[in-house]
Structure formats: C-alpha cells, structure tokens
Amino acid sequence: MKKLFAVIIAIAIVGIESASAWGRLGHEVIIEVAKRHITENTKKNIAKYIPYDITKDAVYMDIHRNDKEIGYTTAWHVYNVDENGEYDMNPRLYKGDAILAMKVVEHNLTKQERLTDSAIVMNIRCLLHFAGDMHCPTHSYVPGPRCHWPCELNGKKIKSFHYAYDIMPNLLHPNKSCVEIAAEIDNASKGEIKKIQKGNLHEWVKDIGPKNAVIYKWNPHNTPVLNENTVELSRDLVNLEMRNAGYRLAYLLNRYFGE
C-alpha cells in the first residue's frame, strides 16, 4: 500500500493514552464554523477529493488512529507548552505531536501536485482534525502532571479530567446541533477574524496555551472532585477555542485549496 503522506518524519509506532479532543460534537462544530468562512472555490476544490460533507470526517483520525497504515499518527493529538505558554517540543512526545501533524500537512498540501488523490484526502482529514485538537484545553499539555487523573464532576464519576473537556461541548450545548452551535459562536467581526488567523503555528500556540492553562486554576492537578461550577467556568473558553479553531481551519483550507 502506498504511503498516505508524501513526507513522514520517522516516528515509532507505539501506543499512547487515548486522547479524543472535543469529542465528535466539538470537532463537528469547529468544521461547521470553518465552512462558514471558506470560499466557494475552496469548497469546489475540496469536493474533487471529498465529494461529501467534510463534517462527516470530523473524528476520522480518532476512529482510525490505531489502524496499521496510519498508526504513526496516534501521538499526534496532543502537544506540550512551556511555562510561558510557548510550544515545547518535549522529548516525552518524541513520537510526534499535533504541531508536527500540522507541519506535515502544510508541507504536503503546499506541494499537493506531487500527491496521489488518496494522499490528499488523508491530509485533509488530518487538517480537519488536528486543527481542532491543538485548541482543546486538555490537549495542550502544560508543565506538570498529565491531565488523566480520574475524578468526579457534579456528582458523577468520569474517567479523567482530560475526558471532562472531551465531553464539554455536549455539556455546554445539550440538544443543539453542530450547525446551531457554530452559528451561535461565530460572532467575531471580519477584522477580528483576520487577527485570529494571522501568524504561524507557533504564534497560534502562544495564543492558545496561556488561555487553556486557566483550567488548572479552576481545578489544580489531581483534584478528585472538580469544582461544581466547572462547566459554566469553561463556557467562554471552550466556545472561544472552538470558534478560533474554526477560523484558523478556514484560513488553512482557503490557503491550500482556494486557488
């Protein structure tokens, strides 16, 4: 089977802890926000490779992360930030991370004439997913213990603090569709959107990391019973990060497929 990427940095195929940022709903919301800001030309060019609603591929990289052919992407869902909120290529993620994933996609899609159609599809799926992952509060690892401790939220045991933010979009927006949520949180002006989209991956991380670190003020590492107001405390942050992920995803889709 042909490799799905034109260029892959050598990465060991080993498993890490399960990580599914935002859950299905959150990832779908991010893509729906992006769809509101991609051009018609971009839509037409993407449709040449994915002739169906791209939202359907929101969690493709979660569902297939352990498939033999793309097992090397298992580690690509998270990344480290340092004490200043800047990207930290930490050796404990030597198998790669979400920022590496985005750099691989950038390399490939800026030279997509060299790729097979199946490779382009795979790169689009990676972009759709990892642009969302890099904005999730528990996927930008801050210095200190990992965020996988078991805990209790509002009287219910959940498998980890990490999982709390996987399900947070559902807790914040019960009974709403991804389309409805996207329309609700897509509230920035054109000028604000341009500012959010400006910069490179490392500059985006610098914007994301310090904002996401606030979740450990509400619930310090290894807190067994989470703050009863965790969901409401998280509302503005989660909506903001889903929205900004959508804006940045739109920017990248227009960049790679807009011509």
C-alpha positions as CSV (number, residue, x, y, z in Angstrom):
1,M,0.0,0.0,0.0
2,K,1.3,3.4,-0.9
3,K,2.2,5.7,1.9
4,L,-0.6,8.2,2.5
5,F,1.8,11.1,3.1
6,A,4.5,12.3,0.8
7,V,6.9,13.1,3.6
8,I,6.8,11.5,7.0
9,I,9.3,12.1,9.7
10,A,10.4,8.8,11.1
11,I,8.2,8.1,14.1
12,A,8.0,4.9,16.2
13,I,4.6,3.2,16.0
14,V,3.7,2.9,19.7
15,G,0.5,3.5,21.6
16,I,-0.2,6.3,24.0
17,E,-3.1,7.1,26.2
18,S,-6.4,7.6,24.4
19,A,-7.0,11.2,23.5
20,S,-10.1,12.4,21.7
21,A,-10.3,16.2,22.0
22,W,-13.7,17.8,21.9
23,G,-15.5,14.6,21.2
24,R,-17.5,14.3,17.9
25,L,-19.7,17.3,18.6
26,G,-16.8,19.7,19.3
27,H,-14.9,18.6,16.2
28,E,-18.1,18.9,14.1
29,V,-18.7,22.4,15.5
30,I,-15.2,23.5,14.5
31,I,-15.6,22.3,10.9
32,E,-19.0,23.9,10.7
33,V,-17.5,27.3,11.8
34,A,-14.8,26.8,9.2
35,K,-17.4,26.1,6.5
36,R,-19.0,29.4,7.1
37,H,-15.7,31.1,6.1
38,I,-14.3,29.1,3.2
39,T,-14.7,30.4,-0.3
40,E,-16.8,28.7,-3.0
41,N,-13.7,28.0,-4.9
42,T,-12.2,26.2,-1.8
43,K,-15.4,24.2,-1.5
44,K,-15.3,23.1,-5.2
45,N,-11.6,22.1,-5.0
46,I,-12.1,20.1,-1.8
47,A,-15.1,18.4,-3.3
48,K,-12.8,17.0,-6.1
49,Y,-11.3,14.8,-3.4
50,I,-14.0,14.5,-0.7
51,P,-17.4,14.6,-2.6
52,Y,-19.4,14.6,0.6
53,D,-19.9,16.9,3.6
54,I,-16.4,17.2,5.2
55,T,-18.0,17.4,8.6
56,K,-18.5,13.6,8.3
57,D,-14.7,13.2,8.6
58,A,-14.6,15.2,11.9
59,V,-13.3,12.3,14.0
60,Y,-11.8,10.1,11.3
61,M,-8.4,10.5,12.9
62,D,-9.7,9.3,16.3
63,I,-11.6,6.4,14.9
64,H,-8.7,5.1,12.7
65,R,-5.8,6.2,14.9
66,N,-4.7,2.6,15.6
67,D,-5.1,1.4,12.0
68,K,-1.8,-0.2,10.9
69,E,-1.4,2.1,7.9
70,I,-1.6,5.3,10.0
71,G,-0.6,4.0,13.4
72,Y,2.2,6.6,13.5
73,T,-0.4,9.3,13.9
74,T,-1.5,8.0,17.3
75,A,0.6,10.5,19.2
76,W,-0.3,13.5,17.0
77,H,-3.4,14.6,19.0
78,V,-1.6,16.5,21.8
79,Y,1.4,18.8,22.3
80,N,3.4,20.5,25.1
81,V,3.6,24.1,26.0
82,D,6.2,25.5,28.4
83,E,5.8,27.7,31.4
84,N,5.4,30.7,29.1
85,G,2.7,29.1,27.0
86,E,5.0,28.6,24.0
87,Y,5.4,25.4,22.0
88,D,7.7,22.9,23.7
89,M,8.9,20.0,21.5
90,N,9.3,17.9,24.6
91,P,11.2,14.6,24.3
92,R,8.4,12.7,26.0
93,L,6.4,13.3,22.8
94,Y,9.2,12.1,20.6
95,K,6.7,10.2,18.5
96,G,5.3,13.5,17.3
97,D,2.5,15.8,18.3
98,A,-0.3,17.9,17.0
99,I,2.0,20.7,15.8
100,L,4.2,18.2,13.9
101,A,1.0,16.9,12.3
102,M,0.1,20.4,11.1
103,K,3.6,20.9,9.8
104,V,3.4,17.6,7.9
105,V,0.1,18.7,6.4
106,E,1.5,22.1,5.5
107,H,4.5,20.5,3.7
108,N,2.3,18.2,1.8
109,L,-0.6,20.4,0.8
110,T,1.7,23.2,-0.4
111,K,3.1,20.7,-2.9
112,Q,-0.1,18.7,-3.5
113,E,0.7,18.2,-7.2
114,R,3.1,15.6,-6.1
115,L,0.5,13.6,-4.1
116,T,-1.9,10.9,-5.1
117,D,-5.6,11.7,-4.6
118,S,-5.8,9.3,-1.6
119,A,-2.8,11.2,0.0
120,I,-4.6,14.5,-0.4
121,V,-7.7,13.1,1.2
122,M,-5.7,11.9,4.1
123,N,-4.0,15.2,4.6
124,I,-7.4,17.0,4.5
125,R,-8.7,14.6,7.2
126,C,-5.6,15.4,9.3
127,L,-6.1,19.1,8.9
128,L,-9.8,18.9,9.8
129,H,-9.0,17.1,13.0
130,F,-5.7,18.3,14.3
131,A,-6.6,22.0,13.8
132,G,-9.2,21.3,16.4
133,D,-7.0,19.2,18.6
134,M,-4.4,21.9,19.0
135,H,-7.1,24.2,20.5
136,C,-8.5,21.8,23.1
137,P,-7.6,22.8,26.7
138,T,-6.5,19.3,27.8
139,H,-4.6,18.6,24.6
140,S,-2.1,21.5,25.1
141,Y,-0.1,19.9,27.9
142,V,1.1,22.4,30.5
143,P,4.2,21.7,32.7
144,G,3.4,19.3,35.5
145,P,1.5,16.1,35.9
146,R,-0.6,14.8,33.0
147,C,-4.3,15.6,32.9
148,H,-5.5,11.9,33.0
149,W,-6.5,11.6,36.7
150,P,-9.9,10.1,37.5
151,C,-12.3,12.5,39.1
152,E,-15.9,13.4,39.8
153,L,-17.9,16.1,38.1
154,N,-21.2,17.2,39.6
155,G,-21.7,14.0,41.5
156,K,-20.8,11.7,38.6
157,K,-17.5,9.8,38.2
158,I,-15.7,10.4,34.9
159,K,-12.7,8.5,33.7
160,S,-10.4,11.5,33.7
161,F,-10.0,15.3,33.9
162,H,-8.9,15.1,30.2
163,Y,-12.3,13.4,29.4
164,A,-14.1,16.3,31.0
165,Y,-13.1,18.5,28.1
166,D,-13.7,15.9,25.5
167,I,-17.4,16.0,26.6
168,M,-17.5,19.7,27.5
169,P,-19.2,20.8,24.2
170,N,-22.0,18.3,24.9
171,L,-22.4,19.6,28.5
172,L,-22.4,23.2,27.4
173,H,-24.8,22.7,24.4
174,P,-27.2,19.9,25.2
175,N,-29.8,19.2,22.5
176,K,-28.1,21.5,20.0
177,S,-26.7,20.5,16.6
178,C,-23.2,21.4,15.4
179,V,-24.7,23.7,12.9
180,E,-26.7,25.6,15.5
181,I,-23.7,25.9,17.9
182,A,-21.5,27.1,15.1
183,A,-23.9,29.8,14.2
184,E,-24.1,30.8,17.8
185,I,-20.4,31.1,18.5
186,D,-19.4,32.6,15.1
187,N,-19.5,36.1,16.5
188,A,-16.3,37.8,15.5
189,S,-16.0,40.7,13.1
190,K,-14.1,40.4,9.9
191,G,-11.2,42.4,11.4
192,E,-11.2,40.2,14.5
193,I,-11.1,37.1,12.4
194,K,-8.1,38.3,10.4
195,K,-6.3,38.9,13.7
196,I,-7.1,35.4,14.9
197,Q,-5.9,33.9,11.7
198,K,-2.7,35.9,11.5
199,G,0.6,34.2,12.3
200,N,2.1,30.8,12.1
201,L,1.6,27.6,14.1
202,H,3.9,28.6,16.9
203,E,2.2,32.0,17.2
204,W,-1.1,30.3,17.4
205,V,0.2,28.1,20.2
206,K,1.3,31.2,22.0
207,D,-2.2,32.4,21.9
208,I,-3.8,29.1,22.8
209,G,-1.6,27.8,25.6
210,P,-1.9,30.6,28.2
211,K,-5.7,30.7,27.7
212,N,-6.1,26.9,28.1
213,A,-3.9,26.9,31.3
214,V,-6.7,28.6,33.2
215,I,-8.5,25.2,33.6
216,Y,-5.8,24.2,36.2
217,K,-6.7,27.3,38.3
218,W,-10.3,26.1,38.5
219,N,-9.2,22.5,39.1
220,P,-5.5,22.0,40.1
221,H,-3.8,18.8,39.1
222,N,-5.2,15.7,40.7
223,T,-8.3,17.4,42.1
224,P,-10.5,14.4,42.8
225,V,-13.8,16.3,43.0
226,L,-14.0,19.0,40.4
227,N,-15.3,22.5,41.1
228,E,-19.1,22.3,40.9
229,N,-19.0,25.3,38.6
230,T,-16.5,23.8,36.1
231,V,-18.9,23.6,33.2
232,E,-20.0,27.2,33.4
233,L,-16.5,28.4,34.2
234,S,-15.4,26.6,30.9
235,R,-18.2,28.0,28.7
236,D,-16.4,31.1,27.4
237,L,-13.1,29.4,27.0
238,V,-14.5,26.3,25.2
239,N,-16.7,28.4,22.9
240,L,-13.8,30.7,22.1
241,E,-11.3,27.9,21.3
242,M,-13.8,26.0,19.1
243,R,-14.6,29.3,17.3
244,N,-10.9,30.2,16.8
245,A,-10.1,26.7,15.7
246,G,-12.8,27.0,13.0
247,Y,-11.4,30.4,11.8
248,R,-7.9,29.1,11.6
249,L,-9.1,25.9,9.9
250,A,-10.9,28.0,7.3
251,Y,-7.8,30.1,6.7
252,L,-5.7,27.0,6.0
253,L,-8.3,25.4,3.8
254,N,-8.6,28.6,1.8
255,R,-4.8,28.7,1.6
256,Y,-4.4,25.2,0.3
257,F,-7.5,24.9,-1.9
258,G,-8.6,28.4,-2.6
259,E,-6.9,28.9,-6.0
